[in-house]
Amino acid sequence: MASTRLITRLWILRSTALSLTWAWATASAAVGLNALVKSNQLKTKIRHETPPPAVVVIDDHQMARVGTVLTSVCTALAVYCSLVALLHVRGPLSPGAFRFLGVLLLFFGLWVFAALVPYTHFFRTSGASITALIDGVPLPASIVQAASASLGLTGRYKDLHFLRLVAILPWFTVLFSLITAILFFIRTPKVDSGLDAVPNSPSTAEDEKA
């Protein structure tokens, strides 16, 4: 009975943790994609509202590059969690398979963390560089700032709400991916239940009798 209760608890914990990891990874990927789209829309709006012959150059390549990586990794993690769930449906997994899945979850979690740290740093401390040119001659920064303020625009990343979500939600993705990885490394006595040793299933009962 004690073994059965332990199997049940571990099965519930693994299932819940994997579901939460998938949910946060999906949400993080969604807000990341939304931020990329809205960022491009904002840059297009600025260029269209700039009267000729002035030309506006917006440099946000660092933030855009890190944001693209972060969004891609969160998307890959969400897909991976879906594949793990499908493996559960197909049948029981060996202890070695669970350890391998745990290693991959740990890898994805650390990868998200590695992309999230510079993203958060840029979000809190940096901004896009906005330069206006007329016939190739840069306009003074004071004029550019005054024109941006009149349009209600800002170059600081932390003032853009769609970037703020990207700097927050992936931290939960990192947390739950690490928790899930740890749970995948845990073994129960005699039976490595995980997601596929469903409580009170015939295979579990036979293993306990043996």
ABEGO torsion letter per residue (X at the ends): XAAAAAAAAAAAAAAAAAAAAAAAAAAAAAAAAAAAAAAAAAAAAAAAABBOABBBBBBAAAAAAAAAAAAAAAAAAAAAAAAAAAAAAAEBBBAAAAAAAAAAAAAAAAAAAAAAAAAAAAAAABBBBBBBBBGGBBBBAAAAAAAAAAAGBBABAAABAAAAAAAAAAAAAAAAAAAAAAAAABBBBGBBAEAABBBGBAAAAAAAAX
